[in-house]
Amino acid sequence: MDGKVKAVCISREKGTKKENIEKAKLIKNFGIEDDAHAGDWHRQVSLLGIESIEKMKQMGMDLELDFGDFAENITTEGIELYTLPVGTKLNIGDDITLEVTQIGKECHHGCEILKQVGKCIMPEEGIFTKVIKGGIIKTGDEINIVE
């Protein structure tokens, strides 16, 4: 095991914080069922490491941070996600395979974290994936990097 799932989050509308739902259905070539960012594109599922969230806390952030606050679908532990090359595949649980399609993103100016803190970790350390093989994902699932 390379890492594990700490949280599974969705938002029903774009531009809103994601809520932790603990388990969800991932659909091949689409994303997470009922998530506003799912669709036929290269950024179907976003991931951010708990380690990156901890960095924000160490920067003196006064906010109480919850899973999904950085708009990540999956919060992970144990993998330095932003160092994975595009094209890397991640196996999650028994069924799911994701492929890394993008590292980081341009931060939009309406980001709540950016407004409150002046900095957001997602543009630098978040990653985006597409669903190669779907299934049910849940908190506690193992994540394995496929070389």
VEXFIVO-249571 format. One line per 2 residues: their letters; for each residue x, y, z of N, C-alpha, C, O. Coordinates in nm, 3 decimals, padded with zeros to 5 digits, always signed. Example, Ala and Ser with C-alpha at 12.3 -4.5 7.8 and 13.67 -1.06 7.14 Angstrom:
residues 2
as> +01.319/-00.569/+00.780/+01.230/-00.450/+00.780/+01.320/-00.330/+00.780/+01.424/-00.332/+00.846 ~ +01.285/-00.225/+00.708/+01.367/-00.106/+00.714/+01.290/+00.003/+00.787/+01.341/+00.114/+00.804
This chain:
residues 147
md> +00.084/-00.119/+00.000/+00.000/+00.000/+00.000/+00.089/+00.125/+00.000/+00.181/+00.137/+00.081 ~ +00.059/+00.217/-00.092/+00.133/+00.342/-00.099/+00.066/+00.452/-00.018/+00.134/+00.540/+00.036
gk> -00.065/+00.449/-00.009/-00.139/+00.551/+00.064/-00.279/+00.504/+00.092/-00.315/+00.389/+00.067 ~ -00.360/+00.596/+00.147/-00.499/+00.560/+00.172/-00.590/+00.681/+00.156/-00.546/+00.795/+00.160
vk> -00.718/+00.651/+00.140/-00.821/+00.754/+00.124/-00.861/+00.802/+00.263/-00.903/+00.723/+00.347 ~ -00.849/+00.932/+00.286/-00.891/+00.994/+00.414/-01.034/+01.046/+00.406/-01.105/+01.048/+00.507
av> -01.077/+01.090/+00.286/-01.212/+01.144/+00.270/-01.253/+01.139/+00.123/-01.168/+01.143/+00.034 ~ -01.383/+01.130/+00.100/-01.442/+01.134/-00.033/-01.546/+01.246/-00.030/-01.640/+01.243/+00.049
ci> -01.528/+01.346/-00.117/-01.611/+01.466/-00.110/-01.671/+01.502/-00.247/-01.610/+01.477/-00.351 ~ -01.791/+01.560/-00.244/-01.854/+01.609/-00.366/-01.919/+01.745/-00.340/-01.944/+01.783/-00.226
sr> -01.945/+01.815/-00.448/-02.031/+01.934/-00.442/-02.130/+01.922/-00.556/-02.095/+01.876/-00.665 ~ -02.250/+01.964/-00.531/-02.355/+01.953/-00.633/-02.353/+02.072/-00.728/-02.413/+02.067/-00.836
ek> -02.283/+02.180/-00.688/-02.271/+02.298/-00.772/-02.125/+02.341/-00.777/-02.053/+02.330/-00.678 ~ -02.082/+02.390/-00.893/-01.946/+02.442/-00.905/-01.933/+02.569/-00.824/-02.030/+02.645/-00.809
gt> -01.813/+02.593/-00.770/-01.788/+02.714/-00.694/-01.827/+02.705/-00.548/-01.822/+02.805/-00.477 ~ -01.865/+02.587/-00.502/-01.900/+02.569/-00.361/-01.806/+02.468/-00.298/-01.744/+02.387/-00.367
kk> -01.794/+02.473/-00.164/-01.711/+02.376/-00.094/-01.770/+02.237/-00.114/-01.891/+02.220/-00.132 ~ -01.683/+02.139/-00.110/-01.730/+02.001/-00.122/-01.759/+01.946/+00.017/-01.695/+01.986/+00.115
en> -01.856/+01.855/+00.026/-01.888/+01.794/+00.154/-01.840/+01.650/+00.156/-01.844/+01.580/+00.055 ~ -01.794/+01.606/+00.272/-01.744/+01.470/+00.291/-01.863/+01.375/+00.297/-01.947/+01.385/+00.387
ie> -01.869/+01.283/+00.201/-01.980/+01.186/+00.198/-01.931/+01.045/+00.232/-02.012/+00.951/+00.239 ~ -01.800/+01.029/+00.253/-01.735/+00.905/+00.298/-01.733/+00.792/+00.197/-01.642/+00.709/+00.201
ka> -01.830/+00.784/+00.107/-01.821/+00.684/+00.000/-01.900/+00.733/-00.120/-01.997/+00.807/-00.105 ~ -01.856/+00.692/-00.239/-01.920/+00.739/-00.363/-01.895/+00.640/-00.475/-01.811/+00.550/-00.465
kl> -01.972/+00.658/-00.581/-01.957/+00.576/-00.701/-01.876/+00.654/-00.804/-01.912/+00.766/-00.841 ~ -01.767/+00.594/-00.851/-01.688/+00.652/-00.959/-01.730/+00.585/-01.089/-01.740/+00.463/-01.097
ik> -01.756/+00.667/-01.190/-01.805/+00.618/-01.318/-01.697/+00.637/-01.424/-01.640/+00.746/-01.438 ~ -01.668/+00.530/-01.497/-01.564/+00.532/-01.601/-01.587/+00.649/-01.698/-01.699/+00.673/-01.744
nf> -01.479/+00.721/-01.729/-01.479/+00.834/-01.822/-01.579/+00.944/-01.785/-01.624/+01.018/-01.872 ~ -01.614/+00.955/-01.656/-01.709/+01.057/-01.614/-01.669/+01.124/-01.483/-01.665/+01.247/-01.476
gi> -01.639/+01.046/-01.380/-01.603/+01.104/-01.251/-01.689/+01.049/-01.139/-01.735/+00.935/-01.145 ~ -01.711/+01.131/-01.037/-01.788/+01.087/-00.921/-01.935/+01.121/-00.943/-01.971/+01.234/-00.976
ed> -02.018/+01.020/-00.925/-02.163/+01.038/-00.940/-02.210/+01.153/-00.851/-02.174/+01.160/-00.733 ~ -02.290/+01.242/-00.906/-02.350/+01.357/-00.837/-02.253/+01.471/-00.807/-02.291/+01.566/-00.739
da> -02.128/+01.465/-00.856/-02.035/+01.576/-00.835/-02.045/+01.674/-00.952/-02.050/+01.633/-01.068 ~ -02.046/+01.802/-00.921/-02.062/+01.906/-01.023/-01.948/+01.909/-01.125/-01.967/+01.956/-01.237
ha> -01.830/+01.859/-01.089/-01.716/+01.865/-01.180/-01.702/+01.740/-01.267/-01.611/+01.732/-01.350 ~ -01.789/+01.642/-01.248/-01.783/+01.521/-01.330/-01.823/+01.555/-01.473/-01.898/+01.650/-01.497
gd> -01.772/+01.477/-01.568/-01.806/+01.500/-01.707/-01.699/+01.441/-01.797/-01.604/+01.380/-01.750 ~ -01.716/+01.460/-01.925/-01.625/+01.404/-02.024/-01.512/+01.504/-02.050/-01.509/+01.573/-02.152
wh> -01.418/+01.508/-01.954/-01.302/+01.596/-01.969/-01.187/+01.539/-01.888/-01.201/+01.431/-01.829 ~ -01.074/+01.607/-01.882/-00.954/+01.551/-01.820/-00.944/+01.576/-01.670/-00.854/+01.522/-01.606
rq> -01.033/+01.656/-01.611/-01.026/+01.685/-01.467/-01.151/+01.632/-01.396/-01.223/+01.707/-01.330 ~ -01.175/+01.501/-01.410/-01.296/+01.439/-01.356/-01.293/+01.427/-01.204/-01.396/+01.446/-01.138
vs> -01.176/+01.395/-01.148/-01.163/+01.373/-01.003/-01.037/+01.443/-00.955/-00.929/+01.425/-01.012 ~ -01.050/+01.523/-00.849/-00.934/+01.593/-00.793/-00.890/+01.527/-00.662/-00.972/+01.477/-00.585
ll> -00.760/+01.527/-00.640/-00.702/+01.468/-00.519/-00.607/+01.568/-00.453/-00.538/+01.643/-00.522 ~ -00.604/+01.567/-00.322/-00.512/+01.650/-00.244/-00.471/+01.571/-00.121/-00.554/+01.508/-00.055
gi> -00.343/+01.575/-00.089/-00.291/+01.503/+00.027/-00.318/+01.576/+00.158/-00.313/+01.699/+00.163 ~ -00.346/+01.501/+00.261/-00.363/+01.558/+00.396/-00.235/+01.633/+00.435/-00.240/+01.729/+00.511
es> -00.123/+01.587/+00.384/+00.005/+01.652/+00.413/+00.007/+01.795/+00.361/+00.063/+01.884/+00.424 ~ -00.055/+01.818/+00.245/-00.064/+01.953/+00.188/-00.156/+02.041/+00.272/-00.128/+02.159/+00.293
ie> -00.264/+01.984/+00.321/-00.355/+02.058/+00.407/-00.284/+02.098/+00.537/-00.304/+02.208/+00.587 ~ -00.202/+02.008/+00.590/-00.124/+02.037/+00.710/-00.028/+02.153/+00.687/-00.005/+02.233/+00.778
km> +00.028/+02.163/+00.566/+00.116/+02.276/+00.533/+00.042/+02.408/+00.549/+00.098/+02.505/+00.601 ~ -00.083/+02.411/+00.505/-00.162/+02.534/+00.518/-00.184/+02.567/+00.666/-00.177/+02.684/+00.704
kq> -00.209/+02.468/+00.747/-00.227/+02.491/+00.890/-00.100/+02.547/+00.952/-00.106/+02.635/+01.039 ~ +00.015/+02.496/+00.908/+00.143/+02.541/+00.962/+00.176/+02.685/+00.919/+00.262/+02.750/+00.978
mg> +00.109/+02.733/+00.816/+00.130/+02.870/+00.770/+00.055/+02.969/+00.858/+00.053/+03.089/+00.830 ~ -00.005/+02.919/+00.965/-00.074/+03.006/+01.058/-00.219/+03.030/+01.023/-00.280/+03.127/+01.068
md> -00.274/+02.942/+00.943/-00.412/+02.958/+00.903/-00.504/+02.941/+01.023/-00.500/+02.837/+01.090 ~ -00.585/+03.041/+01.051/-00.675/+03.039/+01.167/-00.801/+02.958/+01.144/-00.872/+02.925/+01.238
le> -00.829/+02.927/+01.018/-00.953/+02.860/+00.984/-00.955/+02.716/+01.033/-00.851/+02.650/+01.043 ~ -01.073/+02.669/+01.063/-01.094/+02.527/+01.093/-01.111/+02.459/+00.957/-01.210/+02.484/+00.888
ld> -01.017/+02.375/+00.919/-01.022/+02.313/+00.786/-01.093/+02.178/+00.792/-01.065/+02.096/+00.879 ~ -01.182/+02.156/+00.698/-01.251/+02.029/+00.683/-01.212/+01.967/+00.550/-01.166/+02.037/+00.459
fg> -01.231/+01.836/+00.539/-01.209/+01.771/+00.410/-01.303/+01.835/+00.308/-01.419/+01.862/+00.338 ~ -01.252/+01.860/+00.188/-01.331/+01.921/+00.082/-01.320/+02.071/+00.074/-01.368/+02.131/-00.022
df> -01.258/+02.134/+00.174/-01.248/+02.280/+00.175/-01.162/+02.335/+00.061/-01.179/+02.451/+00.021 ~ -01.071/+02.254/+00.009/-00.988/+02.297/-00.103/-01.047/+02.249/-00.236/-00.980/+02.252/-00.339
ae> -01.173/+02.206/-00.233/-01.248/+02.157/-00.349/-01.193/+02.024/-00.401/-01.214/+01.989/-00.517 ~ -01.123/+01.951/-00.315/-01.074/+01.819/-00.356/-01.184/+01.715/-00.340/-01.262/+01.718/-00.245
ni> -01.189/+01.622/-00.437/-01.283/+01.511/-00.427/-01.232/+01.404/-00.331/-01.307/+01.348/-00.253 ~ -01.103/+01.377/-00.340/-01.044/+01.271/-00.258/-00.926/+01.330/-00.181/-00.832/+01.383/-00.240
tt> -00.933/+01.318/-00.048/-00.820/+01.356/+00.036/-00.744/+01.228/+00.064/-00.802/+01.127/+00.104 ~ -00.612/+01.233/+00.042/-00.529/+01.113/+00.058/-00.430/+01.130/+00.172/-00.413/+01.240/+00.225
eg> -00.367/+01.021/+00.209/-00.259/+01.023/+00.307/-00.150/+00.927/+00.261/-00.179/+00.815/+00.219 ~ -00.026/+00.972/+00.269/+00.087/+00.883/+00.244/+00.150/+00.892/+00.106/+00.250/+00.825/+00.081
ie> +00.093/+00.973/+00.017/+00.149/+00.987/-00.119/+00.173/+01.134/-00.146/+00.085/+01.217/-00.123 ~ +00.292/+01.167/-00.195/+00.323/+01.303/-00.236/+00.269/+01.320/-00.378/+00.342/+01.307/-00.476
ly> +00.140/+01.347/-00.386/+00.066/+01.344/-00.513/+00.127/+01.430/-00.622/+00.138/+01.387/-00.736 ~ +00.167/+01.552/-00.586/+00.214/+01.648/-00.686/+00.346/+01.608/-00.751/+00.389/+01.673/-00.845
tl> +00.412/+01.502/-00.701/+00.536/+01.455/-00.763/+00.510/+01.342/-00.863/+00.603/+01.298/-00.931 ~ +00.386/+01.297/-00.873/+00.353/+01.189/-00.967/+00.350/+01.244/-01.109/+00.290/+01.349/-01.133
pv> +00.413/+01.176/-01.203/+00.406/+01.223/-01.341/+00.267/+01.206/-01.402/+00.194/+01.113/-01.367 ~ +00.231/+01.297/-01.493/+00.108/+01.280/-01.569/+00.116/+01.145/-01.638/+00.220/+01.107/-01.692
gt> +00.006/+01.071/-01.636/+00.002/+00.937/-01.694/+00.011/+00.827/-01.590/-00.019/+00.711/-01.619 ~ +00.052/+00.862/-01.467/+00.059/+00.764/-01.358/-00.081/+00.711/-01.329/-00.178/+00.787/-01.329
kl> -00.090/+00.582/-01.305/-00.219/+00.523/-01.269/-00.222/+00.491/-01.120/-00.122/+00.447/-01.063 ~ -00.337/+00.514/-01.059/-00.359/+00.485/-00.918/-00.471/+00.383/-00.906/-00.580/+00.404/-00.959
ni> -00.444/+00.272/-00.838/-00.549/+00.175/-00.807/-00.600/+00.205/-00.667/-00.522/+00.220/-00.574 ~ -00.733/+00.215/-00.654/-00.794/+00.246/-00.525/-00.893/+00.137/-00.490/-00.980/+00.102/-00.570
gd> -00.879/+00.083/-00.368/-00.969/-00.023/-00.326/-00.956/-00.144/-00.416/-00.848/-00.173/-00.467 ~ -01.067/-00.214/-00.435/-01.064/-00.338/-00.515/-01.085/-00.314/-00.664/-01.045/-00.398/-00.745
di> -01.148/-00.202/-00.702/-01.194/-00.190/-00.839/-01.143/-00.071/-00.917/-01.128/-00.079/-01.039 ~ -01.116/+00.039/-00.851/-01.099/+00.168/-00.919/-00.957/+00.190/-00.973/-00.859/+00.157/-00.907
tl> -00.949/+00.246/-01.095/-00.823/+00.291/-01.151/-00.842/+00.434/-01.201/-00.932/+00.462/-01.280 ~ -00.756/+00.523/-01.153/-00.752/+00.663/-01.198/-00.622/+00.687/-01.271/-00.521/+00.623/-01.241
ev> -00.623/+00.778/-01.368/-00.501/+00.818/-01.437/-00.478/+00.966/-01.416/-00.567/+01.048/-01.439 ~ -00.357/+01.002/-01.372/-00.322/+01.142/-01.348/-00.316/+01.214/-01.482/-00.246/+01.172/-01.575
tq> -00.391/+01.325/-01.491/-00.399/+01.402/-01.616/-00.342/+01.543/-01.603/-00.307/+01.606/-01.703 ~ -00.332/+01.593/-01.479/-00.284/+01.731/-01.459/-00.234/+01.746/-01.316/-00.294/+01.694/-01.222
ig> -00.124/+01.817/-01.300/-00.071/+01.851/-01.169/-00.096/+01.999/-01.146/-00.053/+02.082/-01.225 ~ -00.166/+02.031/-01.039/-00.195/+02.170/-01.007/-00.294/+02.232/-01.104/-00.340/+02.169/-01.199
ke> -00.325/+02.359/-01.079/-00.418/+02.432/-01.166/-00.403/+02.580/-01.138/-00.346/+02.621/-01.037 ~ -00.456/+02.659/-01.227/-00.459/+02.803/-01.204/-00.569/+02.831/-01.103/-00.681/+02.783/-01.118
ch> -00.538/+02.907/-01.002/-00.636/+02.938/-00.897/-00.730/+03.048/-00.946/-00.685/+03.151/-00.996 ~ -00.859/+03.024/-00.933/-00.954/+03.128/-00.972/-00.968/+03.227/-00.857/-00.951/+03.190/-00.740
hg> -00.999/+03.349/-00.888/-00.999/+03.457/-00.788/-01.115/+03.449/-00.690/-01.114/+03.520/-00.590 ~ -01.212/+03.364/-00.716/-01.325/+03.351/-00.625/-01.304/+03.247/-00.516/-01.395/+03.223/-00.437
ce> -01.187/+03.185/-00.511/-01.157/+03.079/-00.415/-01.170/+03.129/-00.272/-01.108/+03.228/-00.234 ~ -01.251/+03.061/-00.193/-01.275/+03.103/-00.054/-01.148/+03.100/+00.030/-01.125/+03.191/+00.110
il> -01.067/+02.997/+00.013/-00.942/+02.987/+00.090/-00.850/+03.104/+00.052/-00.792/+03.168/+00.140 ~ -00.837/+03.129/-00.077/-00.752/+03.240/-00.122/-00.800/+03.373/-00.064/-00.719/+03.455/-00.021
kq> -00.930/+03.395/-00.062/-00.986/+03.519/-00.007/-00.956/+03.532/+00.142/-00.924/+03.641/+00.190 ~ -00.967/+03.422/+00.216/-00.952/+03.428/+00.361/-00.807/+03.426/+00.406/-00.773/+03.486/+00.508
vg> -00.721/+03.357/+00.332/-00.584/+03.336/+00.377/-00.481/+03.405/+00.289/-00.372/+03.439/+00.335 ~ -00.515/+03.427/+00.162/-00.420/+03.486/+00.070/-00.337/+03.385/-00.005/-00.256/+03.421/-00.091
kc> -00.356/+03.257/+00.025/-00.283/+03.149/-00.042/-00.367/+03.024/-00.038/-00.440/+02.999/+00.058 ~ -00.356/+02.944/-00.144/-00.426/+02.815/-00.150/-00.329/+02.710/-00.201/-00.254/+02.736/-00.296
im> -00.328/+02.595/-00.141/-00.233/+02.489/-00.175/-00.276/+02.407/-00.297/-00.192/+02.345/-00.362 ~ -00.405/+02.407/-00.327/-00.456/+02.323/-00.437/-00.390/+02.353/-00.572/-00.358/+02.259/-00.645
pe> -00.368/+02.479/-00.609/-00.305/+02.506/-00.739/-00.164/+02.450/-00.752/-00.118/+02.424/-00.864 ~ -00.095/+02.430/-00.642/+00.043/+02.380/-00.647/+00.052/+02.230/-00.622/+00.134/+02.162/-00.684
eg> -00.032/+02.178/-00.533/-00.012/+02.040/-00.488/-00.131/+01.948/-00.513/-00.122/+01.828/-00.486 ~ -00.240/+02.001/-00.564/-00.353/+01.916/-00.600/-00.329/+01.851/-00.735/-00.255/+01.905/-00.818
if> -00.390/+01.736/-00.757/-00.378/+01.671/-00.888/-00.517/+01.639/-00.941/-00.615/+01.635/-00.867 ~ -00.523/+01.616/-01.071/-00.649/+01.584/-01.137/-00.633/+01.453/-01.212/-00.527/+01.423/-01.266
tk> -00.742/+01.377/-01.215/-00.739/+01.245/-01.277/-00.866/+01.222/-01.359/-00.966/+01.292/-01.344 ~ -00.857/+01.121/-01.444/-00.978/+01.072/-01.511/-00.998/+00.927/-01.465/-00.903/+00.859/-01.427
vi> -01.123/+00.883/-01.469/-01.158/+00.749/-01.423/-01.140/+00.650/-01.537/-01.210/+00.657/-01.638 ~ -01.045/+00.558/-01.521/-01.019/+00.453/-01.619/-01.109/+00.333/-01.592/-01.161/+00.270/-01.684
kg> -01.126/+00.303/-01.463/-01.213/+00.192/-01.421/-01.288/+00.238/-01.297/-01.228/+00.278/-01.198 ~ -01.421/+00.231/-01.303/-01.503/+00.281/-01.194/-01.530/+00.178/-01.086/-01.485/+00.064/-01.093
gi> -01.603/+00.222/-00.985/-01.638/+00.137/-00.872/-01.676/+00.223/-00.753/-01.695/+00.344/-00.767 ~ -01.688/+00.161/-00.639/-01.722/+00.232/-00.516/-01.594/+00.265/-00.440/-01.512/+00.178/-00.414
ik> -01.579/+00.393/-00.404/-01.464/+00.439/-00.325/-01.516/+00.477/-00.187/-01.625/+00.531/-00.174 ~ -01.435/+00.449/-00.085/-01.477/+00.484/+00.051/-01.355/+00.522/+00.134/-01.241/+00.486/+00.104
tg> -01.383/+00.597/+00.241/-01.279/+00.634/+00.335/-01.211/+00.507/+00.385/-01.278/+00.409/+00.419 ~ -01.077/+00.510/+00.390/-01.000/+00.396/+00.437/-00.948/+00.307/+00.327/-00.863/+00.222/+00.353
de> -00.998/+00.323/+00.204/-00.948/+00.240/+00.092/-00.799/+00.261/+00.073/-00.747/+00.370/+00.093 ~ -00.731/+00.153/+00.033/-00.589/+00.161/+00.001/-00.571/+00.221/-00.139/-00.653/+00.201/-00.228
in> -00.461/+00.294/-00.154/-00.423/+00.351/-00.286/-00.287/+00.295/-00.320/-00.193/+00.302/-00.241 ~ -00.277/+00.239/-00.440/-00.150/+00.186/-00.489/-00.112/+00.255/-00.619/-00.194/+00.268/-00.711
iv> +00.014/+00.299/-00.627/+00.067/+00.362/-00.748/+00.108/+00.250/-00.842/+00.180/+00.158/-00.803 ~ +00.061/+00.259/-00.968/+00.097/+00.162/-01.071/+00.208/+00.224/-01.153/+00.190/+00.330/-01.213
e> +00.322/+00.160/-01.155/+00.437/+00.215/-01.230/+00.420/+00.194/-01.378/+00.507/+00.233/-01.456
